[in-house]
Structures are given as C-alpha cells and as structure tokens.
Amino acid sequence: MFAPLIWQVALDDSAWPQSAERAVEAGFAGVELVIPRPWSDAAAAPDPSWQSMIEALNGPRARILSLRVELSEGESSMAAESSPVDGLIRWTTAGLDAARQLGAAAIVIDPFALIRQSWPTGGPDHDLTIRTAIEALSELRFEAQRRATRIVIDPVASRFLGSPSAARTFVDRINSPWVGMALHAGAGRGMTWGDEWVRALGRRIFHVCLSPVPDASGGGSNSGTSKPMGDDMEIANALREARFSGQVVVRAKGDPQGSYRSLSRIWSCPQDSGTSAN
C-alpha cells in the first residue's frame, strides 16, 4: 500500500462510531472525523464532547487518523476580541491539542475561511487574507511540530489558492514539513485538480480527498459502492512519483467494504519507482 485509505465520518451522524468500525473491518486504515461546529478558541483542552469521542473510539479496531473542521455558513469560530492572527493561532492550537489526544495525525482546516469569517470589520481582501494566514501558520508550524501533528490546508470552501503555482508559493512561504496541502480528486470537487497539481506541489501534499461516484453496476443505484473516476489513475501515478506519504480520504456514502475493494485497486497498490517532486 503506497498510501493509507481512510473513510470519512461525521460527528453529527449519531451512527459514526459504528460506521468507523465497519470501515476498519473493510480494510480502511482508520477514519477522518468531520467536526461541523468548531470548539472554542478559549478552551485549553477538549471539552466533554471530545472526551466522549475518545471513549467511543477507544477500541483497537477503529481509529481517528484525521480531524476535519467545517464551518457553518456565517459562523465565526474565534473570539471577537481576538486579532485574526492571534485568534487563528489559539483556535488551531486547541485543535492540535484535541487531535493529539484523539491520536489523529492531522487536522484539516481552511484558514482563509476562518480568517474571513472572524474579521472584526468584515472580510479582508484577498492579499490581506493570504498575508494573515501566512503570519499565523508561520507560528503554528512550531505548535504542530511540538505535537507531531500535521496541519493540512484545504481551501476548497474559500476557493483560495486556485492554481498549482499559487498553492506552492503559499506553502513554501510557511516553510515547514508540518504544514501542507489537501488535493481533491473524483466527482463533486469544488475546484479543478489534476496530476499537474501533484507535479507542482509534490511533497507539499499531505491529503488526497476522493469523492468517488456511486457504482450502480451489479447492485442498482442503491448499491452503496463507490468507484474511481477516470483521472484517478493519472493522479495516483503522479503521487507515486512524488513519493506521497500522506493519507487518502474517501468521502462517500454507503458500503465501506465495496468502496474499499473498488478504490484500493488504484490507491493501495505498491509504490512504483520514480523521481521525487520538489
């Protein structure tokens, strides 16, 4: 397996612990847990809901490998009195602490959406948002290193970093092996991604997010199995050449077992020889 496949589950789904266990039984290495409402930046440690999550997945067969924070429309996650930089640092540090306690290797955020939703006097322009994110993440890289937890930037919601060169320049400004990018493949992605992104970003890619299409063959439209998209093979081959060492997250509904069998043919095959991307 050249990269671990992990199954995405959502905290607001009451059956997520059972879904996580079924995914691990099917062959997935673990799960990415989506947090729909972020924790308070004032919290120095996870609140009781975090503790209940730890207890729910305390067994050896179901593991949280990644936390993904998704904001509701118009929701602010940081205290109004905080400066955007200080607020993002405190808030993400609390998330890193929670990830470490849960045993997750990464936290996935959209720093640009967080900044624009918490700005005291309305959203800043594009350049100011970029500068604010760089300033905050340049401090957060040390917090991530101390906790041995990666920060994965996924700008799909805010639609920042819309080109491979822009994404590469942004990550290089932060200059840390603990801060990298998410790349999207499959149906339903909000931005256009492809193997050219892999060639441009190389080792800067920490996550690949798959949104595969339902496979109606053999089981009807309600079979619950997902199949790869046609461009997945090109992206997977480019990732092998780049010596990808992150996680492949499957965002699908239905049967984890059938989806794992289908997707692992591309995403879990042995790594080919190739030249590392810069």
TAJOPE-V373496 format. One record per residue. N is the residue number from 0. RES is the residue in one letter. SS is DSSP state (A for helix, B for strand, O for the rest). PSI is psi in whole degrees, 0 to 359 (none if undefined). OMEGA is omega as a letter, one per 20 degrees, with the letter a starting at -180 (NA if undefined). Layout:
n=N res=RES ss=SS psi=PSI omega=OMEGA
n=N res=RES ss=SS psi=PSI omega=OMEGA
This chain:
n=0 res=M ss=O psi=121 omega=a
n=1 res=F ss=O psi=345 omega=r
n=2 res=A ss=O psi=140 omega=a
n=3 res=P ss=B psi=133 omega=r
n=4 res=L ss=B psi=129 omega=r
n=5 res=I ss=B psi=148 omega=a
n=6 res=W ss=B psi=134 omega=a
n=7 res=Q ss=B psi=131 omega=r
n=8 res=V ss=B psi=159 omega=a
n=9 res=A ss=B psi=137 omega=a
n=10 res=L ss=O psi=328 omega=a
n=11 res=D ss=O psi=2 omega=r
n=12 res=D ss=O psi=114 omega=a
n=13 res=S ss=O psi=340 omega=a
n=14 res=A ss=O psi=14 omega=a
n=15 res=W ss=A psi=326 omega=r
n=16 res=P ss=A psi=321 omega=r
n=17 res=Q ss=A psi=321 omega=r
n=18 res=S ss=A psi=321 omega=r
n=19 res=A ss=A psi=318 omega=a
n=20 res=E ss=A psi=321 omega=r
n=21 res=R ss=A psi=322 omega=r
n=22 res=A ss=A psi=317 omega=r
n=23 res=V ss=A psi=320 omega=r
n=24 res=E ss=A psi=328 omega=a
n=25 res=A ss=A psi=341 omega=r
n=26 res=G ss=O psi=349 omega=r
n=27 res=F ss=O psi=145 omega=a
n=28 res=A ss=O psi=337 omega=a
n=29 res=G ss=B psi=203 omega=a
n=30 res=V ss=B psi=156 omega=r
n=31 res=E ss=B psi=126 omega=a
n=32 res=L ss=B psi=122 omega=r
n=33 res=V ss=B psi=124 omega=r
n=34 res=I ss=B psi=106 omega=a
n=35 res=P ss=O psi=333 omega=r
n=36 res=R ss=O psi=119 omega=a
n=37 res=P ss=O psi=155 omega=r
n=38 res=W ss=O psi=165 omega=a
n=39 res=S ss=O psi=142 omega=r
n=40 res=D ss=O psi=346 omega=r
n=41 res=A ss=O psi=348 omega=a
n=42 res=A ss=O psi=127 omega=r
n=43 res=A ss=O psi=343 omega=a
n=44 res=A ss=O psi=162 omega=r
n=45 res=P ss=O psi=142 omega=r
n=46 res=D ss=O psi=180 omega=a
n=47 res=P ss=A psi=330 omega=r
n=48 res=S ss=A psi=325 omega=r
n=49 res=W ss=A psi=318 omega=a
n=50 res=Q ss=A psi=322 omega=r
n=51 res=S ss=A psi=326 omega=r
n=52 res=M ss=A psi=318 omega=r
n=53 res=I ss=A psi=317 omega=a
n=54 res=E ss=A psi=324 omega=a
n=55 res=A ss=A psi=325 omega=a
n=56 res=L ss=O psi=41 omega=a
n=57 res=N ss=O psi=352 omega=a
n=58 res=G ss=O psi=164 omega=a
n=59 res=P ss=O psi=346 omega=a
n=60 res=R ss=O psi=345 omega=a
n=61 res=A ss=O psi=122 omega=a
n=62 res=R ss=O psi=140 omega=r
n=63 res=I ss=B psi=116 omega=a
n=64 res=L ss=B psi=344 omega=a
n=65 res=S ss=B psi=144 omega=r
n=66 res=L ss=B psi=133 omega=r
n=67 res=R ss=B psi=127 omega=a
n=68 res=V ss=B psi=124 omega=r
n=69 res=E ss=O psi=124 omega=a
n=70 res=L ss=O psi=145 omega=r
n=71 res=S ss=O psi=159 omega=a
n=72 res=E ss=O psi=125 omega=r
n=73 res=G ss=O psi=5 omega=a
n=74 res=E ss=O psi=136 omega=r
n=75 res=S ss=O psi=135 omega=a
n=76 res=S ss=O psi=350 omega=a
n=77 res=M ss=O psi=153 omega=a
n=78 res=A ss=O psi=142 omega=a
n=79 res=A ss=O psi=332 omega=a
n=80 res=E ss=O psi=351 omega=a
n=81 res=S ss=O psi=146 omega=r
n=82 res=S ss=O psi=152 omega=a
n=83 res=P ss=A psi=322 omega=r
n=84 res=V ss=A psi=308 omega=a
n=85 res=D ss=A psi=321 omega=r
n=86 res=G ss=A psi=316 omega=r
n=87 res=L ss=A psi=322 omega=r
n=88 res=I ss=A psi=311 omega=a
n=89 res=R ss=A psi=316 omega=a
n=90 res=W ss=A psi=315 omega=a
n=91 res=T ss=A psi=326 omega=r
n=92 res=T ss=A psi=319 omega=r
n=93 res=A ss=A psi=321 omega=r
n=94 res=G ss=A psi=321 omega=r
n=95 res=L ss=A psi=321 omega=r
n=96 res=D ss=A psi=316 omega=r
n=97 res=A ss=A psi=318 omega=r
n=98 res=A ss=A psi=318 omega=a
n=99 res=R ss=A psi=317 omega=a
n=100 res=Q ss=A psi=326 omega=r
n=101 res=L ss=A psi=350 omega=a
n=102 res=G ss=O psi=14 omega=a
n=103 res=A ss=O psi=145 omega=a
n=104 res=A ss=O psi=347 omega=a
n=105 res=A ss=B psi=155 omega=r
n=106 res=I ss=B psi=133 omega=a
n=107 res=V ss=B psi=123 omega=a
n=108 res=I ss=B psi=161 omega=r
n=109 res=D ss=O psi=93 omega=a
n=110 res=P ss=A psi=333 omega=a
n=111 res=F ss=A psi=319 omega=r
n=112 res=A ss=A psi=320 omega=r
n=113 res=L ss=A psi=317 omega=a
n=114 res=I ss=A psi=313 omega=a
n=115 res=R ss=A psi=329 omega=r
n=116 res=Q ss=A psi=343 omega=a
n=117 res=S ss=A psi=2 omega=a
n=118 res=W ss=O psi=130 omega=a
n=119 res=P ss=O psi=325 omega=a
n=120 res=T ss=O psi=36 omega=a
n=121 res=G ss=O psi=167 omega=a
n=122 res=G ss=O psi=136 omega=r
n=123 res=P ss=O psi=168 omega=r
n=124 res=D ss=O psi=176 omega=a
n=125 res=H ss=A psi=311 omega=a
n=126 res=D ss=A psi=320 omega=r
n=127 res=L ss=A psi=323 omega=r
n=128 res=T ss=A psi=316 omega=r
n=129 res=I ss=A psi=313 omega=a
n=130 res=R ss=A psi=320 omega=r
n=131 res=T ss=A psi=316 omega=r
n=132 res=A ss=A psi=318 omega=r
n=133 res=I ss=A psi=317 omega=a
n=134 res=E ss=A psi=315 omega=a
n=135 res=A ss=A psi=314 omega=a
n=136 res=L ss=A psi=334 omega=r
n=137 res=S ss=A psi=333 omega=r
n=138 res=E ss=A psi=320 omega=a
n=139 res=L ss=A psi=337 omega=r
n=140 res=R ss=A psi=326 omega=r
n=141 res=F ss=A psi=324 omega=r
n=142 res=E ss=A psi=320 omega=r
n=143 res=A ss=A psi=318 omega=r
n=144 res=Q ss=A psi=318 omega=a
n=145 res=R ss=A psi=329 omega=a
n=146 res=R ss=A psi=359 omega=a
n=147 res=A ss=O psi=43 omega=a
n=148 res=T ss=O psi=126 omega=a
n=149 res=R ss=B psi=147 omega=r
n=150 res=I ss=B psi=120 omega=a
n=151 res=V ss=B psi=123 omega=a
n=152 res=I ss=B psi=120 omega=r
n=153 res=D ss=O psi=98 omega=a
n=154 res=P ss=O psi=20 omega=a
n=155 res=V ss=O psi=318 omega=a
n=156 res=A ss=O psi=317 omega=a
n=157 res=S ss=O psi=344 omega=a
n=158 res=R ss=O psi=34 omega=r
n=159 res=F ss=O psi=168 omega=r
n=160 res=L ss=O psi=58 omega=a
n=161 res=G ss=O psi=5 omega=r
n=162 res=S ss=O psi=156 omega=r
n=163 res=P ss=A psi=321 omega=a
n=164 res=S ss=A psi=321 omega=r
n=165 res=A ss=A psi=318 omega=r
n=166 res=A ss=A psi=318 omega=a
n=167 res=R ss=A psi=316 omega=r
n=168 res=T ss=A psi=318 omega=a
n=169 res=F ss=A psi=310 omega=a
n=170 res=V ss=A psi=322 omega=r
n=171 res=D ss=A psi=331 omega=r
n=172 res=R ss=A psi=328 omega=r
n=173 res=I ss=A psi=322 omega=r
n=174 res=N ss=O psi=62 omega=r
n=175 res=S ss=O psi=138 omega=r
n=176 res=P ss=O psi=357 omega=a
n=177 res=W ss=O psi=359 omega=r
n=178 res=V ss=B psi=123 omega=a
n=179 res=G ss=B psi=193 omega=a
n=180 res=M ss=B psi=157 omega=r
n=181 res=A ss=B psi=145 omega=r
n=182 res=L ss=B psi=138 omega=a
n=183 res=H ss=B psi=140 omega=r
n=184 res=A ss=B psi=153 omega=r
n=185 res=G ss=B psi=183 omega=a
n=186 res=A ss=O psi=153 omega=r
n=187 res=G ss=O psi=9 omega=r
n=188 res=R ss=O psi=146 omega=a
n=189 res=G ss=O psi=348 omega=r
n=190 res=M ss=O psi=165 omega=r
n=191 res=T ss=O psi=116 omega=r
n=192 res=W ss=O psi=160 omega=r
n=193 res=G ss=O psi=185 omega=a
n=194 res=D ss=A psi=341 omega=r
n=195 res=E ss=A psi=330 omega=r
n=196 res=W ss=A psi=319 omega=r
n=197 res=V ss=A psi=315 omega=a
n=198 res=R ss=A psi=325 omega=a
n=199 res=A ss=A psi=321 omega=a
n=200 res=L ss=A psi=326 omega=r
n=201 res=G ss=A psi=237 omega=a
n=202 res=R ss=A psi=348 omega=a
n=203 res=R ss=A psi=348 omega=r
n=204 res=I ss=B psi=121 omega=r
n=205 res=F ss=B psi=329 omega=a
n=206 res=H ss=B psi=143 omega=r
n=207 res=V ss=B psi=122 omega=a
n=208 res=C ss=B psi=115 omega=r
n=209 res=L ss=B psi=132 omega=r
n=210 res=S ss=B psi=76 omega=a
n=211 res=P ss=O psi=160 omega=r
n=212 res=V ss=B psi=151 omega=r
n=213 res=P ss=B psi=142 omega=r
n=214 res=D ss=O psi=108 omega=a
n=215 res=A ss=O psi=353 omega=a
n=216 res=S ss=O psi=134 omega=r
n=217 res=G ss=O psi=350 omega=a
n=218 res=G ss=O psi=8 omega=a
n=219 res=G ss=O psi=175 omega=a
n=220 res=S ss=O psi=346 omega=a
n=221 res=N ss=O psi=21 omega=a
n=222 res=S ss=O psi=333 omega=r
n=223 res=G ss=O psi=7 omega=r
n=224 res=T ss=O psi=144 omega=a
n=225 res=S ss=B psi=149 omega=r
n=226 res=K ss=B psi=158 omega=a
n=227 res=P ss=O psi=159 omega=r
n=228 res=M ss=O psi=164 omega=a
n=229 res=G ss=O psi=330 omega=a
n=230 res=D ss=O psi=0 omega=a
n=231 res=D ss=A psi=322 omega=a
n=232 res=M ss=A psi=318 omega=r
n=233 res=E ss=A psi=318 omega=r
n=234 res=I ss=A psi=318 omega=r
n=235 res=A ss=A psi=318 omega=r
n=236 res=N ss=A psi=319 omega=r
n=237 res=A ss=A psi=322 omega=r
n=238 res=L ss=A psi=322 omega=r
n=239 res=R ss=A psi=317 omega=r
n=240 res=E ss=A psi=329 omega=r
n=241 res=A ss=O psi=2 omega=a
n=242 res=R ss=O psi=47 omega=r
n=243 res=F ss=O psi=133 omega=a
n=244 res=S ss=O psi=24 omega=a
n=245 res=G ss=O psi=212 omega=a
n=246 res=Q ss=B psi=148 omega=r
n=247 res=V ss=B psi=113 omega=a
n=248 res=V ss=B psi=127 omega=a
n=249 res=V ss=B psi=118 omega=r
n=250 res=R ss=O psi=91 omega=a
n=251 res=A ss=O psi=159 omega=r
n=252 res=K ss=O psi=156 omega=r
n=253 res=G ss=O psi=218 omega=a
n=254 res=D ss=O psi=113 omega=r
n=255 res=P ss=A psi=327 omega=a
n=256 res=Q ss=A psi=312 omega=r
n=257 res=G ss=A psi=321 omega=r
n=258 res=S ss=A psi=321 omega=a
n=259 res=Y ss=A psi=315 omega=a
n=260 res=R ss=A psi=318 omega=a
n=261 res=S ss=A psi=312 omega=a
n=262 res=L ss=A psi=330 omega=a
n=263 res=S ss=A psi=343 omega=r
n=264 res=R ss=A psi=329 omega=r
n=265 res=I ss=A psi=315 omega=a
n=266 res=W ss=A psi=353 omega=a
n=267 res=S ss=O psi=19 omega=a
n=268 res=C ss=O psi=162 omega=a
n=269 res=P ss=O psi=149 omega=a
n=270 res=Q ss=O psi=133 omega=r
n=271 res=D ss=O psi=164 omega=r
n=272 res=S ss=O psi=150 omega=a
n=273 res=G ss=O psi=178 omega=a
n=274 res=T ss=O psi=133 omega=a
n=275 res=S ss=O psi=141 omega=r
n=276 res=A ss=O psi=151 omega=a
n=277 res=N ss=O psi=none omega=NA
